[in-house]
Amino acid sequence: MSQRHLTIALFVSLALNLFAVGAIVGGLVVGARFSQHRQTLIRPGPPPFWDAAQTLPAAQQEAFHRALRGDALEVRRKLMAAGEARREAWSELGADPFDPTAVRRDLARAQAMEMEARSIVEGRVVDFAGELSAEERDRLAGALSRPATRRMHGGRREADEERGRPLREPAP
């Protein structure tokens, strides 16, 4: 092989290696960004109940947060148990012999656990609302009853009010 052919082969090899390294680095960067975006969609921020407190005066916001935190540990345990029950139910899909009735029963049990946890939180919100003035209750009701039309920004939800739109029209 001549010197010229070796030089050409060296440059071709160098170009292919640079292309391969660039493809790998580009794939890692795109993968990392996709992963961050996916996490943003999965865990959008605080729960809607937590966000609803923003419509209340500062003192009431703290009281509302304390009220929700009161049962947080119990609610978390129930939701974790429900998640485990759901995972177990889905794993039964691969069992032989397959028993669809058992899978449905176990999924229903997981749903019941989730509903129990949700009932605790919703009951706590209703109890707290009973201590508010009519105007504060109306603002809280507006925040809780509006559809979830929030956009994502850097892993944090921005409420409509933060974007200059009122949460609810004032009562006449």
Residue pairs with C-beta under 8 A, 6 or more apart in sequence:
1 9
36 155
39 155
40 152
40 154
40 155
41 152
43 155
44 150
44 152
44 155
44 157
45 51
45 155
45 156
45 157
46 157
48 144
48 148
49 68
49 121
49 125
49 144
50 65
50 68
51 143
51 157
51 159
52 64
52 140
52 143
52 144
53 60
53 61
53 64
53 65
53 140
54 61
54 143
54 159
54 161
55 139
55 140
55 142
55 143
55 161
55 167
56 64
56 132
56 136
56 139
56 140
57 136
60 132
60 136
63 128
63 131
64 128
67 124
67 125
67 127
67 128
68 121
68 124
68 125
70 124
71 120
71 121
71 124
74 117
74 120
75 117
75 120
75 121
78 113
78 114
78 116
78 117
78 120
79 113
79 114
79 117
81 113
82 110
82 111
82 113
82 114
82 117
83 110
85 106
85 109
85 110
85 113
86 106
86 107
86 110
88 106
89 103
89 106
89 107
89 109
89 110
90 103
92 98
92 99
92 102
92 103
92 106
93 103
125 144
129 137
129 140
129 141
132 140
135 171
138 168
138 171
139 167
139 168
141 168
142 167
142 168
143 167
143 168
146 160
146 167
146 168
149 160
150 157
150 158
150 159
150 160
151 157
151 158
159 167
160 166
160 167
161 167
